[in-house]
Amino acid sequence: MSRHKTLCIVNPSADKGHAWRTVVALHPLVEQFGGADWAGTVYPMHAVHIAQQAAEAGYGLVIAAGGDGTVHEVINGLMQIQADQRPSLGIIPLGSGNDFAHSMGIRGTPAEALKRVFTGEHKLMDVGRFDIGQGEPQYFSNTFGMGFDATVTIRTQRLTWVRGFLMYFVAVLQTIAVNLDAPRMHIEADGQAWEEKTIMIVACNGPREGGGFAVAPQAVVTDGMLDYASVVQVSRLMMLRLIPEVMNGTHGRFKQVRLGQFHHLQLQSEQPLTIHADGEVICGFDSSTRNVKIEVVPQAIDLIS
């Protein structure tokens, strides 16, 4: 295949199962820009293999049509390819949160997002890489959370009766009520070290997650850095107090919150951690993971936004 070829990877389960019908309606518009090949995912992490195979086959542009999880998988596929051979990335946001797309200014209708894929600006975005000691390192495009927000992610998957931001908000309230754990963690970020009981710590490439929670409001995906946000042990009432602050991105003014930037971060937890990457559960309630390493890969992907 020549490098001008485009492949659109569709997660048909996105948008509560409506994604495939949405992208079918986009076919005429795609043809106006030279056409594309289409592939649908049929099992978890399938988009990883499709994206990698597309790059190896010579496609110059891979479009992720789905939510943050679909972008996550496509990123992991593209990162298996050496930098000078990686296709560009486009996004048609069709998920519940679409936090990464929102942060990159990819909003509006699917048709508007598709037009920007073919006419937008190219940006070299950073990617996060994490290693939990269970095989090869993996990658994230937006956020990598340990503790509270990972548990929230697990709970959202059990909420089939709500969608979008409300789904995340209900899961947050459930987690505050049932799972407000704060294991002691030893954390090192670019040579700075601290140890404290920590409810959550999130490594952020983009500023928001969970359909609109501005966890790291200053994060920029093109600055060659990752941001972190952590919350120490607090009461349930204080956690409820912090939730609207996180929604507004003003939680950094509280002493229980720590915000910063890093190139490399590692932590050891006294208890196993629940973990998510871009809203995909990496370690669930049966987790045995206590040690995590995270680093930034600067200017890793050519994103059209």
ABEGO torsion letter per residue (X at the ends): XBAABBBBBBBAABGGGAAAAAAAAAAAAAAAAGEBBBBBBABBGAAAAAAAAAAAAGBABBBBBEBAAAAAAAAAAAAABBAAABBBBBBBBABAAGAAAAAAGBBEBAAAAAAAAAABBBBBBBBBBBBAGBEBBBBBAABBBBEAAAAAAAAAAABAABBEAAAAAAAAAAAAAAABBBBBBBBBBGGBBBBBBBABBBBBABABBGGGBBABAABBAAAGBBBBBBBBBBBAAAAAAAAAAAAAGAAAABAABBBBBBABBBBBBABBBBBBBGGBBABBAABABABBBBBBBBGABBBBX
